[in-house]
């Protein structure tokens, strides 16, 4: 049995960057080729050994619950209309994991949904990823790479990605020595410090394995920027009393939480798809030639 079985995915955000498309549907349900974004994230977690998926939702996120629910009517319809493969794919969605839905309550900020899952997590280590971050890794999946570091040190682990000066302005930046290839023991974590305030270019990039003491750290953390509860502030507080590691993830990262990132991801996934890839690549080449 894996040491980390539970994963929290906060999905209560309003998705304002994609309005009006997200007025009546969650941004996590926007399609990436032929599957919603959130399904890719769940599939990656399941490949990492996760068995329990805790989705922290809001009142506009019913479509996510429906997507991971059983739909015998659709399964049977597809089966009787000679679409056995599609029928099987739909059936498997609800059986990938145990799905648990929790409504977000408390102050705004990305620390609140994690704290909302406390009663479900109990005393276990657990993972957290965001509902619009997708990794494609050549070997071990994203969460599995974090779990591997956790199993060696038994301390919290955060996802790291190498960045540049602009990234130092956009992301939380960590500092600390490298203790094995791609693994760092954190001395400090700073929220968007900018290139002048740190020499490090290791960015925190939206994935975590936590021990249960993160909940006390969250509960004790004062509201920060914009009067919101920020997870990075709780991690900084936790770092004062225990060791935390960071793992540079081996793989490609896609931020589908903004229009350009979502479009790029669709292009990349389409080009790699066996069914539509060749025709789509030919279209792109014609389109590029037409604009020259």
Number of C-alpha atoms within 10 A of each C-alpha: 7 12 15 25 20 23 25 25 24 26 24 23 19 17 18 13 12 15 12 10 13 17 13 11 18 24 29 26 19 19 14 21 15 10 11 17 22 25 19 18 21 21 15 20 26 20 15 21 19 25 19 21 22 22 25 24 22 18 9 16 22 13 14 21 15 11 16 20 15 16 14 12 9 14 18 15 13 17 15 11 9 10 13 15 11 13 19 14 11 20 19 12 17 17 12 18 20 13 15 14 17 16 16 22 14 12 14 16 17 17 25 22 26 22 21 19 23 14 8 14 21 11 11 15 22 22 27 21 22 20 27 24 20 23 18 16 15 10 10 17 22 29 28 22 19 28 28 17 19 25 13 8 13 18 16 28 28 29 23 27 21 15 16 14 14 12 19 26 15 15 20 21 28 26 19 16 11 14 11 9 8 13 21 22 18 19 15 14 21 19 18 16 17 20 16 9 10 14 13 16 22 25 27 24 21 19 22 27 28 23 19 16 14 22 22 14 19 23 13 11 19 14 16 13 10 9 11 16 24 22 21 18 21 20 21 19 18 20 19 11 8 10 15 24 28 30 28 21 24 18 14 12 17 17 20 22 20 14 12 11 16 18 15 14 19 17 17 14 16 20 18 13 12 9 10 13 16 13 12 16 15 12 12 13 10 11 11 10 9 8 6 5
